[in-house]
Amino acid sequence: IQAVKREQEKGAPPQAYRKLFKYLREVSGL
C-alpha cells in the first residue's frame, strides 16, 4: 500500500500503524 510506505518515510509512531492496521482489518472484514 502506497499510504503505508509514505507513513514509513515520515517515520510515523507505532501507534499510528496499529490504528491503521486495525482500520484496514475492519474495512476488509466488511
C-alpha positions as a Markdown table, in Angstrom:
| # | Residue | x | y | z |
|---|---|---|---|---|
| 1 | Ile | 0.0 | 0.0 | 0.0 |
| 2 | Gln | 1.4 | 3.4 | -1.0 |
| 3 | Ala | -0.1 | 5.1 | 2.0 |
| 4 | Val | 1.8 | 2.8 | 4.4 |
| 5 | Lys | 5.1 | 3.4 | 2.5 |
| 6 | Arg | 4.5 | 7.2 | 2.8 |
| 7 | Glu | 4.0 | 6.9 | 6.6 |
| 8 | Gln | 7.2 | 4.9 | 6.9 |
| 9 | Glu | 9.1 | 7.6 | 5.1 |
| 10 | Lys | 7.7 | 10.2 | 7.5 |
| 11 | Gly | 8.6 | 7.9 | 10.4 |
| 12 | Ala | 5.1 | 7.7 | 11.9 |
| 13 | Pro | 4.9 | 6.4 | 15.5 |
| 14 | Pro | 4.0 | 2.7 | 16.1 |
| 15 | Gln | 0.6 | 3.7 | 17.5 |
| 16 | Ala | -0.4 | 5.2 | 14.1 |
| 17 | Tyr | 0.4 | 1.8 | 12.4 |
| 18 | Arg | -1.7 | -0.1 | 15.0 |
| 19 | Lys | -4.7 | 2.2 | 14.3 |
| 20 | Leu | -4.1 | 1.9 | 10.6 |
| 21 | Phe | -3.9 | -1.9 | 10.5 |
| 22 | Lys | -6.9 | -2.2 | 12.8 |
| 23 | Tyr | -8.8 | 0.1 | 10.5 |
| 24 | Leu | -7.8 | -1.9 | 7.4 |
| 25 | Arg | -8.9 | -5.1 | 9.1 |
| 26 | Glu | -12.3 | -3.7 | 9.9 |
| 27 | Val | -12.7 | -2.5 | 6.3 |
| 28 | Ser | -11.5 | -5.8 | 4.8 |
| 29 | Gly | -13.9 | -7.6 | 7.2 |
| 30 | Leu | -16.8 | -5.8 | 5.5 |
